Amino acid sequence: MRVEVEHVMKDQAAPPTPADAPVVLGLQKAIKAVYGRDAQPGGVGGGTVAAFFRRAGLPAAVWSTSLETAHQPNEYCPIDALVGDAKVFAHLFLNP
């Protein structure tokens, strides 16, 4: 038996955003202010829209509250998580 593999789509990972980038530090501060939790920077498997910015040389961070139902049937996010995340982003933008 012979198996052939064809790359239909291939994308090299974008360079990571430094953990000390202002966007990361600001996001950590905002998460702490809203949720009272310490956030740790880390990589995300797969592609995100931030990769486009990072390839252009702009530091970018991706974050959301997740129940780990992404990309599954009946994917959902509770309203209180959406409201909390909106508060985090408001805090980030209003407290440079």
TORKOL-4160 file (C-alpha; in steps of 0.2 Angstrom, whole numbers, padded with zeros to 4 digits, m for minus):
96
<pt num="1" X="0000" Y="0000" Z="0000"/>
<pt num="2" X="0006" Y="0017" Z="m0004"/>
<pt num="3" X="0000" Y="0034" Z="0004"/>
<pt num="4" X="0003" Y="0051" Z="m0005"/>
<pt num="5" X="0003" Y="0067" Z="0005"/>
<pt num="6" X="0000" Y="0084" Z="m0003"/>
<pt num="7" X="0002" Y="0100" Z="0006"/>
<pt num="8" X="m0014" Y="0110" Z="0001"/>
<pt num="9" X="m0011" Y="0124" Z="0013"/>
<pt num="10" X="0005" Y="0127" Z="0023"/>
<pt num="11" X="0009" Y="0143" Z="0034"/>
<pt num="12" X="0024" Y="0146" Z="0044"/>
<pt num="13" X="0021" Y="0153" Z="0061"/>
<pt num="14" X="0024" Y="0171" Z="0063"/>
<pt num="15" X="0037" Y="0177" Z="0075"/>
<pt num="16" X="0031" Y="0178" Z="0093"/>
<pt num="17" X="0027" Y="0194" Z="0102"/>
<pt num="18" X="0040" Y="0197" Z="0116"/>
<pt num="19" X="0033" Y="0194" Z="0134"/>
<pt num="20" X="0039" Y="0211" Z="0139"/>
<pt num="21" X="0030" Y="0220" Z="0124"/>
<pt num="22" X="0018" Y="0234" Z="0130"/>
<pt num="23" X="0003" Y="0226" Z="0123"/>
<pt num="24" X="0007" Y="0210" Z="0133"/>
<pt num="25" X="0011" Y="0220" Z="0149"/>
<pt num="26" X="m0005" Y="0230" Z="0147"/>
<pt num="27" X="m0016" Y="0215" Z="0144"/>
<pt num="28" X="m0009" Y="0206" Z="0159"/>
<pt num="29" X="m0013" Y="0222" Z="0170"/>
<pt num="30" X="m0030" Y="0223" Z="0163"/>
<pt num="31" X="m0034" Y="0205" Z="0166"/>
<pt num="32" X="m0028" Y="0207" Z="0184"/>
<pt num="33" X="m0039" Y="0222" Z="0186"/>
<pt num="34" X="m0055" Y="0214" Z="0180"/>
<pt num="35" X="m0053" Y="0196" Z="0184"/>
<pt num="36" X="m0041" Y="0197" Z="0199"/>
<pt num="37" X="m0030" Y="0184" Z="0191"/>
<pt num="38" X="m0012" Y="0184" Z="0185"/>
<pt num="39" X="m0010" Y="0180" Z="0166"/>
<pt num="40" X="0005" Y="0172" Z="0159"/>
<pt num="41" X="0010" Y="0174" Z="0141"/>
<pt num="42" X="0011" Y="0159" Z="0130"/>
<pt num="43" X="0009" Y="0153" Z="0112"/>
<pt num="44" X="m0007" Y="0147" Z="0103"/>
<pt num="45" X="m0007" Y="0132" Z="0092"/>
<pt num="46" X="m0014" Y="0136" Z="0075"/>
<pt num="47" X="m0017" Y="0153" Z="0066"/>
<pt num="48" X="m0024" Y="0168" Z="0074"/>
<pt num="49" X="m0027" Y="0185" Z="0066"/>
<pt num="50" X="m0013" Y="0192" Z="0076"/>
<pt num="51" X="m0001" Y="0183" Z="0065"/>
<pt num="52" X="m0004" Y="0195" Z="0051"/>
<pt num="53" X="0001" Y="0210" Z="0063"/>
<pt num="54" X="0016" Y="0200" Z="0069"/>
<pt num="55" X="0022" Y="0197" Z="0052"/>
<pt num="56" X="0021" Y="0215" Z="0048"/>
<pt num="57" X="0033" Y="0218" Z="0063"/>
<pt num="58" X="0019" Y="0224" Z="0075"/>
<pt num="59" X="0018" Y="0216" Z="0092"/>
<pt num="60" X="0001" Y="0208" Z="0095"/>
<pt num="61" X="m0008" Y="0198" Z="0108"/>
<pt num="62" X="m0023" Y="0187" Z="0107"/>
<pt num="63" X="m0034" Y="0184" Z="0123"/>
<pt num="64" X="m0051" Y="0178" Z="0128"/>
<pt num="65" X="m0061" Y="0169" Z="0141"/>
<pt num="66" X="m0064" Y="0152" Z="0134"/>
<pt num="67" X="m0073" Y="0136" Z="0140"/>
<pt num="68" X="m0063" Y="0126" Z="0127"/>
<pt num="69" X="m0078" Y="0123" Z="0116"/>
<pt num="70" X="m0069" Y="0132" Z="0101"/>
<pt num="71" X="m0071" Y="0124" Z="0084"/>
<pt num="72" X="m0083" Y="0111" Z="0090"/>
<pt num="73" X="m0102" Y="0107" Z="0087"/>
<pt num="74" X="m0112" Y="0119" Z="0098"/>
<pt num="75" X="m0097" Y="0131" Z="0101"/>
<pt num="76" X="m0102" Y="0144" Z="0114"/>
<pt num="77" X="m0096" Y="0158" Z="0125"/>
<pt num="78" X="m0107" Y="0163" Z="0141"/>
<pt num="79" X="m0113" Y="0181" Z="0141"/>
<pt num="80" X="m0104" Y="0185" Z="0157"/>
<pt num="81" X="m0087" Y="0180" Z="0149"/>
<pt num="82" X="m0091" Y="0191" Z="0134"/>
<pt num="83" X="m0095" Y="0206" Z="0146"/>
<pt num="84" X="m0079" Y="0202" Z="0157"/>
<pt num="85" X="m0068" Y="0202" Z="0141"/>
<pt num="86" X="m0076" Y="0218" Z="0135"/>
<pt num="87" X="m0071" Y="0226" Z="0152"/>
<pt num="88" X="m0053" Y="0219" Z="0150"/>
<pt num="89" X="m0052" Y="0227" Z="0133"/>
<pt num="90" X="m0059" Y="0244" Z="0139"/>
<pt num="91" X="m0047" Y="0244" Z="0153"/>
<pt num="92" X="m0033" Y="0240" Z="0141"/>
<pt num="93" X="m0038" Y="0255" Z="0130"/>
<pt num="94" X="m0042" Y="0267" Z="0143"/>
<pt num="95" X="m0027" Y="0264" Z="0154"/>
<pt num="96" X="m0011" Y="0265" Z="0144"/>
